[in-house]
Amino acid sequence: MSLLMKLFGGAVAVAGGDKLIGNQGYRGMFRHLGWSDQAMRTAAAAETLGGMLMVPAGTRRLGGALVAGVSAAVLVSELRRGDGKLALPRAVVLAGGALGLLARRR
């Protein structure tokens, strides 16, 4: 499970970084959800930091909390918009963050 959490955290950090640099696809997606560029970048920063914190076991719970929190906020927006195609992958990210949050301390 530890390796899976490291990989998951790295993937989330990369996706957050992609949003941070302003990838046009993400900009369009967040605009569609009614989020400003600043709100998208704030969520992206939390996602990037959370993903990075999920890699080492000692900070995994904190990282999981950040990832789960930002994913929940985005998921609520997606569900309000009726975007099931966007909501399903985000729900998986939320679940991964929750797993990190529930990880045992070592």
Secondary structure, 3 states (H helix, E strand, C coil): CHHHHHHHHHHHHHHHHHHHCCCHHHHHHHHHCCCCHHHHHHHHHHHHHHHHHHCCHHHHHHHHHHHHHHHHHHHHHHHHHCCHHHHHHHHHHHHHHHHHHCCCCC
